[in-house]
Amino acid sequence: MLTMVQEKKKQEEVSERMQRSMQGGIRTVENEDRVVEITFSSEEPYTRWWGVEILDHSEGCMVLERLKSTGCVLFNHNRDYVIAKIEKAWCDRNRGHAKIRFDEDEKSDAIYQKVKGGTLKGVSVGYLVDIWEEVGAAKKSADGRFTGPCSIAKRWTPYEISIVSVPADPTVGVGRGMQSGPETVHENEKYVPTIQERQLQINENLDKEEEG
């Protein structure tokens, strides 16, 4: 349960631009120069300081118009480091995908070569959330797909994609497609515990209080 101050801070944070990263969903497109297909988002639960966040990928939840019309690809979310244009963006099997073409300038080419060679595998998305669904502990979401406690983004807009050196969502990125695995989730290079680990810590703390 968040305090009033924490709840206010949460509302301020979720109303602003947010970012999520993933690893392993970049695939070079054969016979197309400087073109790769990437996976930039998924429904993987993402632990923030205020709780678990889920980006709903059901029909109508992810708004792609902005990404298709004005979105671009950056390096590490640096607005002054544009490296590619988005040629196509779509949602399939509860994941966000894009086909991008790298620019030909020296800096963009350097990133492209690292992606092509497998050195850079992380992808991140910048987005805004318009509508949230709050799900209480042990409760089901309105559509029955998710179990709380969690905050579900029911209408959200990606506005840029980045190739990143340190990803945070282990189920997306360059060349990985639908593969997934029990990889560690990171945010800003800081380890974020899973829900199970957080609950174990809470139980340990309660046991210590009872023993005291």
Salt bridges, closest charged atoms under 4 A:
GLU32 OE2 - LYS99 NZ 3.07
GLU32 OE1 - ARG101 NH2 3.84
GLU37 OE1 - ARG27 NH2 2.72
GLU43 OE1 - ARG145 NH2 2.63
GLU53 OE2 - ARG20 NH1 3.39
GLU53 OE1 - ARG48 NE 2.92
ASP56 OD1 - ARG145 NH1 3.07
ASP56 OD2 - LYS154 NZ 2.63
GLU87 OE2 - ARG101 NE 2.64
ASP109 OD1 - ARG34 NH1 2.96
GLU134 OE2 - LYS10 NZ 3.38
ASP143 OD2 - LYS154 NZ 3.68
GLU160 OE2 - HIS77 ND1 2.45
ASP169 OD2 - ARG20 NH2 3.54
GLU183 OE2 - ARG176 NH1 2.62
GLU187 OE2 - ARG48 NH1 3.23
